[in-house]
Amino acid sequence: MTNTAGEGGTGLGAPPGWGGLNPVLRQVRAGNGFEEALEQILQVVRLGLVPAGERLPPERELAERMGISRVTLREVLKVLQDQGLVESRRGRYGGTFVLPRPDTPAVGAEEELRRRVAAVDIEDVLRFREVLEVGAAGLCASQGLTGPGRARLRAALAATHDAPLADYRRQDTLFHLALCELAGSATLTAQYAAVRATVNDLLDCIPLLVRNLEHSQQQHTVLVDAVLDRDAEAARAVMREHCCGTAALLRGFLA
């Protein structure tokens, strides 16, 4: 994949005239380029830093600013287009333009979203989830799994790979719960089940994105390999990166 700046790399300084975009658009970390870039551009649009009807900076400049490939950037812009937030125009004066926000959202949808977001401290939930999951991954790897435990983890992973889109979130939840149970702490599992229910309630407010799910599956596979190899440091690092990707999406859509 061609990458002018290298995803998570140093990239270039901001072009002149970026103004209010500077505090929001920054270099993404290496592991979650798609999710973090989506979070940042969603913030630009929802904060009104580029007014409705105006054009986003050119793709080349955006990609360099965030340190991602133009392929990844185009996938991000496709998500925004699918959500009715931007549109792509061709020609001499073309580019990606911010669309006006609809004045009349679907009946009850906006109210339900606000209710769910107002009911929780999103940052607290995301931090607690990361602590629990990183700890569970490290425990599973450091203490090792029995034969049945190894088989259960592999089966949970396979179920996420085979799940149709409509059933993916349930299978993903079961995979993460299995990891917590295999860590051997009933208290950890109970706490994780509670926080995961809150996370799922928030995830239900945002679209399922195929690129994000593919990335999550890759991380799941690397995580299981690390756990089965008893590499606790790698297991914790992959899980931390995985949680950060989900957090970036939720912040982007819900903040």
KAPE-V25073 format. One record per backbone hydrogen bond with DSSP energy under -1.0 kcal/mol. CO is the residue of the C=O (numbers start at 0). NH is the residue of the N-H. E is the energy in kcal/mol with one decimal. If there is no record, write none. Layout:
co=CO nh=NH e=E
co=CO nh=NH e=E
//
This chain:
co=5 nh=8 e=-3.2
co=17 nh=20 e=-2.5
co=18 nh=21 e=-1.6
co=20 nh=23 e=-1.1
co=20 nh=24 e=-2.8
co=31 nh=35 e=-2.7
co=32 nh=36 e=-2.1
co=33 nh=37 e=-2.4
co=34 nh=38 e=-2.2
co=35 nh=39 e=-2.2
co=36 nh=40 e=-2.4
co=37 nh=41 e=-2.4
co=38 nh=42 e=-1.9
co=39 nh=43 e=-2.0
co=40 nh=44 e=-2.3
co=41 nh=45 e=-3.0
co=42 nh=46 e=-2.3
co=43 nh=48 e=-1.8
co=50 nh=53 e=-2.2
co=53 nh=97 e=-2.6
co=57 nh=61 e=-2.5
co=58 nh=62 e=-3.0
co=59 nh=63 e=-2.2
co=60 nh=64 e=-2.6
co=61 nh=65 e=-2.1
co=62 nh=66 e=-1.3
co=62 nh=67 e=-2.1
co=65 nh=27 e=-2.5
co=66 nh=7 e=-1.1
co=68 nh=72 e=-2.2
co=69 nh=73 e=-2.3
co=70 nh=74 e=-1.6
co=71 nh=75 e=-2.0
co=72 nh=76 e=-2.7
co=73 nh=77 e=-1.9
co=74 nh=78 e=-1.6
co=75 nh=79 e=-2.0
co=76 nh=80 e=-2.2
co=77 nh=81 e=-2.6
co=78 nh=82 e=-1.6
co=79 nh=84 e=-2.7
co=80 nh=83 e=-1.7
co=84 nh=98 e=-2.6
co=86 nh=96 e=-3.0
co=88 nh=94 e=-2.7
co=90 nh=93 e=-2.0
co=94 nh=88 e=-3.1
co=95 nh=55 e=-3.2
co=96 nh=86 e=-2.2
co=97 nh=52 e=-3.5
co=105 nh=108 e=-1.7
co=107 nh=111 e=-2.5
co=108 nh=112 e=-2.4
co=109 nh=113 e=-2.4
co=110 nh=114 e=-2.3
co=111 nh=115 e=-2.4
co=112 nh=116 e=-2.4
co=113 nh=117 e=-2.7
co=114 nh=118 e=-1.3
co=116 nh=119 e=-1.0
co=120 nh=124 e=-2.4
co=121 nh=125 e=-2.6
co=122 nh=126 e=-2.2
co=123 nh=127 e=-2.4
co=124 nh=128 e=-2.5
co=125 nh=129 e=-2.1
co=126 nh=130 e=-2.4
co=127 nh=131 e=-2.4
co=128 nh=132 e=-2.7
co=129 nh=133 e=-2.7
co=130 nh=134 e=-1.9
co=131 nh=135 e=-2.4
co=132 nh=136 e=-2.5
co=133 nh=137 e=-2.2
co=134 nh=138 e=-2.5
co=135 nh=139 e=-2.6
co=136 nh=140 e=-2.0
co=137 nh=141 e=-2.7
co=138 nh=142 e=-2.5
co=139 nh=143 e=-1.1
co=145 nh=149 e=-2.8
co=146 nh=150 e=-2.2
co=147 nh=151 e=-2.4
co=148 nh=152 e=-2.3
co=149 nh=153 e=-2.2
co=150 nh=154 e=-2.4
co=151 nh=155 e=-2.4
co=152 nh=156 e=-2.1
co=153 nh=157 e=-2.6
co=154 nh=158 e=-2.1
co=155 nh=159 e=-1.3
co=156 nh=160 e=-1.8
co=157 nh=161 e=-2.1
co=163 nh=166 e=-1.5
co=164 nh=167 e=-1.2
co=166 nh=170 e=-2.0
co=167 nh=171 e=-2.8
co=168 nh=172 e=-2.3
co=169 nh=173 e=-2.2
co=170 nh=174 e=-2.1
co=171 nh=175 e=-2.1
co=172 nh=176 e=-2.5
co=173 nh=177 e=-2.3
co=174 nh=178 e=-1.8
co=175 nh=179 e=-1.9
co=176 nh=180 e=-2.7
co=177 nh=181 e=-2.5
co=180 nh=183 e=-1.6
co=184 nh=188 e=-2.1
co=185 nh=189 e=-2.3
co=186 nh=190 e=-2.5
co=187 nh=191 e=-2.6
co=188 nh=192 e=-2.6
co=189 nh=193 e=-1.8
co=190 nh=194 e=-2.2
co=191 nh=195 e=-3.0
co=192 nh=196 e=-1.7
co=193 nh=197 e=-1.3
co=194 nh=198 e=-2.4
co=195 nh=199 e=-3.1
co=196 nh=200 e=-1.7
co=197 nh=201 e=-1.6
co=198 nh=202 e=-2.9
co=199 nh=203 e=-2.1
co=201 nh=204 e=-1.9
co=202 nh=205 e=-1.7
co=208 nh=212 e=-2.4
co=209 nh=213 e=-2.6
co=210 nh=214 e=-2.1
co=211 nh=215 e=-2.6
co=212 nh=216 e=-2.3
co=213 nh=217 e=-1.9
co=214 nh=218 e=-2.2
co=215 nh=219 e=-2.8
co=216 nh=220 e=-2.3
co=217 nh=221 e=-2.2
co=218 nh=222 e=-2.6
co=219 nh=223 e=-2.7
co=220 nh=224 e=-2.2
co=221 nh=225 e=-2.2
co=222 nh=226 e=-2.5
co=223 nh=227 e=-2.8
co=224 nh=228 e=-1.8
co=225 nh=230 e=-2.8
co=226 nh=229 e=-1.4
co=229 nh=231 e=-1.0
co=230 nh=234 e=-2.3
co=231 nh=235 e=-2.5
co=232 nh=236 e=-2.1
co=233 nh=237 e=-2.6
co=234 nh=238 e=-2.2
co=235 nh=239 e=-2.4
co=236 nh=240 e=-2.2
co=237 nh=241 e=-2.5
co=238 nh=242 e=-2.6
co=239 nh=243 e=-2.1
co=240 nh=244 e=-1.7
co=241 nh=245 e=-1.7
co=242 nh=246 e=-2.5
co=243 nh=247 e=-2.2
co=244 nh=248 e=-1.8
co=245 nh=249 e=-2.3
co=246 nh=250 e=-2.7
co=247 nh=251 e=-2.3
co=248 nh=252 e=-2.4
co=249 nh=253 e=-2.7
co=250 nh=254 e=-1.8
//
